[in-house]
C-alpha cells in the first residue's frame, strides 16, 4: 500500500470517527473508489483528445463521490 493510500485511509477513518462520513463505509474500499475515479477520468480525458477541463470535471466527480461517502448526503433532496 502506498503512503498516499494510507493517508487517505487514515483521513477517511477520522471522518467516520467524527461522524461526518458513513460508519458502514470501509475506508480501503472508499480509497479504491477514489483512485479508480481519478484514473478513469485521466483515461477519458486522454482518449477524448482533452476535450474537457480535467480540473473542472475532476472536482465535480470527486465532490459527487465524497457526498456519497457522507453521513448526511448533501446531494439528496429533502422530502
Buried (B, 14 or more C-beta within 10 A) or exposed (E): EEEEBEEBBEEBBEBBEEEBBBEEBEBBEBBEBBBEBBEEBEEBBEEEEEEEEEEEEBEEBBEEBBEBBBBEEEEEEEE
